[in-house]
Amino acid sequence: MQNNIWNSIISKLPNPHFLQSYEWGQVKAKYGWVPYYAVWGENGEFHITQDSASLSSFVFPIIASALVLKRTVSFRGLVKASVLYSPKGPLLDWTNESLRTRVLNDLQSFAKKQKAIFLKIDPDVELGRGVPASEGDVVDGNGQAVMAELKRRRWGYSSDQIQFQNTVLIHLNQTEEVMLARMKPKTRYNTRLAEKKGVSVRVGTQDDLPPLYKMYAETSVRDGFVIRDEEYYLNVWKIFMSNVETLKRSNVPTCFPLIAEVDGEAVAAIFLFMFGKRAYYVYGMSRNAHREKMPTYLLQWEAMKIAKSNGCDTYDLWGAPEIFDESDSMWGVYRFKEGLGGEVVRTLGAYDFAPNKILYKLYAEVMPRVLNFMRSRGKEKTKQSLGGA
């Protein structure tokens, strides 16, 4: 009931994102975060609550919303404070200057009342499209205005960017022939090669999740990125997969794995998330076996077709470089995504509002060291889990 109410509200707003969904709030609630649900009405109403079901009694048209996650932190067990984060929020028409003023004012007041060290937001506000300084570079004037307003309000560009600031979007409102034609020739060739070499793709079930986590862990060790423990991903996947029977309903977020196989052996997989009119490629994994058969190319092509058939008009490939040259760690991944025929979209990134500048400075100094330690330990635990399997 609660998820239907909240998801129905946000699905009617601009750029609804699965990280703003009720389900994402429930995922994070299992790991120490408290979800708050904020809504704004067209006549000046503002309400924020931990009980999203209570929003069903509201009769005013809702024109903005935000899922805000709260977590309590302490410094050496003495000073207790909170941090707030609205992932990919708030949701509103960011071109409406008076509305965004209201929303930012209310969020700042909420952060102060919660005695927060900071409130982080990273909405999908576009700064431009295309690779910077390229022929296709287009600057978004409204995004630039929003960035300038945040700076005037003393919001700071965050040193801790949780989500990717830039991404690659594939437009699905074309025929399959046109979508294939937009691909780079080598990508199109590899996609067809995978089919000729006997790669098949199927939709996975919850029974596939444990072996898929193991494949994800193998990928993280091979490619040198950090992942969480198995329980975390199983929670995420199961919570969103529980909605899979409602695929055709755009106001219900869902996900499922797509698994590439060769002779019945799983060799690569991705998780396809969908919400509103957008699909997302969030988790990708592969084995060294049969890589020459190009299973990852066929996986992306099947994901595009499935997303299109379920009413999505955009496929978000989830991440692009911050700096568009070979020095960026994401350059290789970006070249793969670029080949699929996507368009680079550059967004605002994460900005922090810090009511308590002293605690914010302390937090900013301490947390990188804590996170580096946790990442190092996480890598080692992942290696050990594979070794003991």
Secondary structure as the mmCIF struct_conf table of DSSP 4:
data_model
#
loop_
_struct_conf.conf_type_id
_struct_conf.id
_struct_conf.beg_label_comp_id
_struct_conf.beg_label_asym_id
_struct_conf.beg_label_seq_id
_struct_conf.end_label_comp_id
_struct_conf.end_label_asym_id
_struct_conf.end_label_seq_id
HELX_RH_AL_P HELX_RH_AL_P1 GLN A 2 SER A 11
TURN_TY1_P TURN_TY1_P1 LYS A 12 LYS A 12
BEND BEND1 LEU A 13 ASN A 15
HELX_RH_3T_P HELX_RH_3T_P1 PHE A 18 GLN A 20
BEND BEND2 SER A 21 SER A 21
HELX_RH_AL_P HELX_RH_AL_P2 TYR A 22 ALA A 29
TURN_TY1_P TURN_TY1_P2 LYS A 30 GLY A 32
STRN STRN1 VAL A 34 GLY A 41
TURN_TY1_P TURN_TY1_P3 GLU A 42 ASN A 43
BEND BEND3 GLY A 44 GLY A 44
STRN STRN2 PHE A 46 THR A 49
BEND BEND4 GLN A 50 GLN A 50
HELX_RH_3T_P HELX_RH_3T_P2 SER A 52 SER A 57
BEND BEND5 PHE A 60 PHE A 60
HELX_LH_PP_P HELX_LH_PP_P1 PRO A 61 PRO A 61
STRN STRN3 ILE A 62 PHE A 75
TURN_TY1_P TURN_TY1_P4 ARG A 76 LEU A 78
STRN STRN4 VAL A 79 SER A 86
TURN_TY1_P TURN_TY1_P5 PRO A 87 LYS A 88
STRN STRN5 LEU A 91 LEU A 91
BEND BEND6 LEU A 92 LEU A 92
TURN_TY1_P TURN_TY1_P6 TRP A 94 THR A 95
HELX_RH_AL_P HELX_RH_AL_P3 GLU A 97 LYS A 113
TURN_TY1_P TURN_TY1_P7 GLN A 114 LYS A 115
STRN STRN6 ALA A 116 ILE A 121
STRN STRN7 GLU A 126 ARG A 129
BEND BEND7 GLY A 130 VAL A 131
TURN_TY1_P TURN_TY1_P8 PRO A 132 ALA A 133
BEND BEND8 SER A 134 SER A 134
TURN_TY1_P TURN_TY1_P9 GLU A 135 GLY A 136
STRN STRN8 VAL A 138 VAL A 139
HELX_RH_AL_P HELX_RH_AL_P4 GLY A 141 ARG A 152
TURN_TY1_P TURN_TY1_P10 ARG A 153 ARG A 154
STRN STRN9 GLY A 156 TYR A 157
BEND BEND9 SER A 159 SER A 159
BEND BEND10 GLN A 163 GLN A 163
BEND BEND11 GLN A 165 GLN A 165
STRN STRN10 ASN A 166 HIS A 171
BEND BEND12 ASN A 173 GLN A 174
HELX_RH_AL_P HELX_RH_AL_P5 GLU A 176 ARG A 182
BEND BEND13 MET A 183 MET A 183
HELX_RH_AL_P HELX_RH_AL_P6 PRO A 185 LYS A 196
TURN_TY1_P TURN_TY1_P11 LYS A 197 GLY A 198
STRN STRN11 VAL A 199 VAL A 203
HELX_RH_3T_P HELX_RH_3T_P3 GLN A 206 ASP A 208
HELX_RH_AL_P HELX_RH_AL_P7 LEU A 209 ASP A 223
TURN_TY1_P TURN_TY1_P12 GLY A 224 GLY A 224
HELX_RH_AL_P HELX_RH_AL_P8 GLU A 230 MET A 241
TURN_TY1_P TURN_TY1_P13 SER A 242 ASN A 243
HELX_RH_3T_P HELX_RH_3T_P4 VAL A 244 THR A 246
TURN_TY1_P TURN_TY1_P14 LEU A 247 LYS A 248
TURN_TY1_P TURN_TY1_P15 SER A 250 ASN A 251
BEND BEND14 VAL A 252 VAL A 252
STRN STRN12 THR A 254 VAL A 262
TURN_TY1_P TURN_TY1_P16 ASP A 263 GLY A 264
STRN STRN13 GLU A 265 PHE A 275
TURN_TY1_P TURN_TY1_P17 GLY A 276 LYS A 277
STRN STRN14 ARG A 278 SER A 286
BEND BEND15 ASN A 288 ASN A 288
TURN_TY1_P TURN_TY1_P18 ALA A 289 HIS A 290
HELX_RH_3T_P HELX_RH_3T_P5 ARG A 291 LYS A 293
HELX_RH_AL_P HELX_RH_AL_P9 PRO A 295 SER A 309
TURN_TY1_P TURN_TY1_P19 ASN A 310 GLY A 311
BEND BEND16 ASP A 313 ASP A 313
STRN STRN15 THR A 314 ASP A 316
STRN STRN16 ALA A 320 ALA A 320
BEND BEND17 GLU A 322 ILE A 323
BEND BEND18 ASP A 325 ASP A 325
TURN_TY1_P TURN_TY1_P20 GLU A 326 SER A 327
BEND BEND19 ASP A 328 ASP A 328
TURN_TY1_P TURN_TY1_P21 SER A 329 MET A 330
HELX_RH_AL_P HELX_RH_AL_P10 TRP A 331 GLY A 339
TURN_TY1_P TURN_TY1_P22 LEU A 340 GLY A 341
STRN STRN17 GLU A 343 THR A 347
STRN STRN18 TYR A 351 PHE A 353
BEND BEND20 PRO A 355 PRO A 355
HELX_RH_AL_P HELX_RH_AL_P11 LYS A 357 GLY A 387
TURN_TY1_P TURN_TY1_P23 GLY A 388 GLY A 388
#
